[in-house]
Amino acid sequence: MAELSNKDPASLLSQLIKIALVSLLVILSLAAASIYSVYSRHVISRAEMNAVRIGSALLALERGTLLAHSAEGSRIALDVENLPQLDRRLRQFLKPFAIIKIKIFSYDGRIIYSTDPSIIGRIDAENSRLKKALAGEVDSRLEKKDEVIDLAEERKFDLDVVETYIPIRNDKGRVIGSFELYVDVTAARRDISSGVGMSMLLLALALIFVFACAFVLVRRGTNQLKATQNILQILATTDTLTSLLNRHQIFLRAEQEFARLGREREGGGTKKALGLLMLDVDYFKRHNDTYGHQAGDLILKEIADRLVRSLRCYDFVGRYGGEEFLAVLPGTGFLGTRGIAERIRERVEAEPVIIGGIEVPVTVSLGLACTTGEEGSFEDALKRADEGLYRAKSEGRNKVAWI
């Protein structure tokens, strides 16, 4: 049953819907991560350029205060007495910008100035990013800060900051120190979230539209496939002329019922019987020769209809071959099987078949057999029904007989 459900068009459509939903989530997740990464790189790049310009401007303005000249060239040197004035000027200069903190390092990694006075004098020699700056490279990184004291000495919480290390070079181009600027990009984070959200909404709408169109096409295809499967199932299990079960299917049903008898007998339950009827149209060749093959087909259809009307809803009937039919009667003993056989014979005899406006009398012969599953196989019981049919034919037809 699992294999059949996997091949069922409805199951296939359900699997495709699940795949589409998973694909939608994966695509949106990857797209969101990619767009966020692009926006973040743009924010970092822009903050880095601003930091480099501000650093260059600071160096130009405070060259006399920050640099000491000697025969070996310029170097970072800041007189402690000049710190208050430098601090005031730097805060005033940086006020219009989104700078919340600044550090100035000497070449040996010592902090010679910071807007946080508690760290002035510390050596940060193990800072890999500072080492890159002292090697001549600009290094920027987006960091999240839970709490920062800004240039106005106010506490700010939950900030996004781009930390940028900028090399300080002397007149000869040699690196003599580094700036570290903290650029507040929290507002840009809101822009990023808004941009990513809008992009995801548009992408989701586009994907939903595409998947919806694909769903319609796939559903139409699966419906056609299901209809085709139904047709093939009918063709594989029924006789095309009479719409009864074909020979293979009636045999299969009969063998299943016979096997059920054996299981019930082994289980110690109430012994049940299975009735079998073999039916043959009397003088069928004569009807064909007299009225034509189309008339013969009509007779077979009429016989099939009367068989179905004469049987119970849980009985099975199929075309055994040519003008022969086989009926399987579950839970039916000899008397019940004989009664059903007589009902069939009488109904066929009582209702002539109308062929081209002519009433053509048609009769059938039936052979019956009953089994409780004690035979070696279903074929043994069927053989007895066939022998009963032969007896009915030999005794003049339009009879019910058994062995």
Disulfide bonds with the S-S distance in Angstrom:
none
